[in-house]
Amino acid sequence: MLEESPTYFGSAWAALGRLSLETDLLGGCPLVTDDAADAGEAASTSADGSVPGASSIPGTLTLQPRVDGAATGPQPIPAAEVVPTQVRIPEIGVTSGLENLVRNSERVLQDPAVPEVAGWYSEGTVPGQVGPSIIAGHVDSGVAGAIFRDLDQLTPGSEVLVDLSDGTTATFRVSHTQVVPQAQFPTDVVYGPVPDAQLRLITCHGFDRDQRRYVENLVVFATLVT
């Protein structure tokens, strides 16, 4: 039953809910495009302070194109390939099936459709294979916390488990986390080639009250251990 006298936080969530449903003032997690720089370019900071390969469009991420060789970035996978079915993060109570995230006709990666369900970039690397696998999720729904609401609580050593369609589980251990501005997303660092099997968990971060939108992303980096 609803309270006749709503609390301060209840009123705040109600206001955010109306903003989220009736306007676009709250913004959302950044879209992902494929306008990346050359795959062989290493991530570094240039003289003007920008990050090579970072998107020039505020609020977007850019994908790293395929690279030949053992160290690979996101790349198309065969339809019959083993795929991830679930992500589990026991430390923060996350258990979620995985929506397949794909790019539309404009080659923009769509956000997960449901706030409480994470999504895997299905044109990229399968978790457990060589390369960076990408799993994204919302931090809130506009009225309540979403699947990755507690992602910022993960620390080095935290475990992330990804269940696969062949019945196996890929276990990753968090190495570090990084908060990055959406306007200068370090594409090469997140999506670029790596020599082993790695995982990136991505969500929105840093809500700007003046702009009424998220202006940062939280990226959790993890490496396969089993």
C-alpha angles and dihedrals in degrees: 000000000000117000117248089223108044120214123244092256092044090055090047093053090048091053092048090049092055091047091049095047100038104033141024094232094114092056117201145235112315120268120239123233132179100234092118127154120251110306094233094059111108120226112255139138116262128215093270091053096252125130116241110239093021116133117264089207113084113237097023136101123213124220125228113237123233119287125200118236137047095303106070139174125206112320140165115277130207115264091239094053121120108265135195116259105179142014121211128188106177095185092066099027098252121155115159140159114231126247113209107246114207137168122258128225088286088054093245119143110235124228118247107279095224122051092218095050124073124215136221122215095241096192088061138066121320110238108262095030124101110282138045115305115204125215118174133187142169122262093207141000097222091261103044143004117290134212096291097038092122098038090114089067093070116106135182107299096030113134127232118190124200117193115212133210092248091063097258128117126222111212118204130188120213113243099179145329129231134196110211133181113251091224091059103031111175096235097173093051095049103034102020129110119292129181096231143031112293138167132212122197113197133191139150121277140174109043110212109211093198094052091034093222143084112273101181140048129221112219121191114200119205136171129214114258101170 
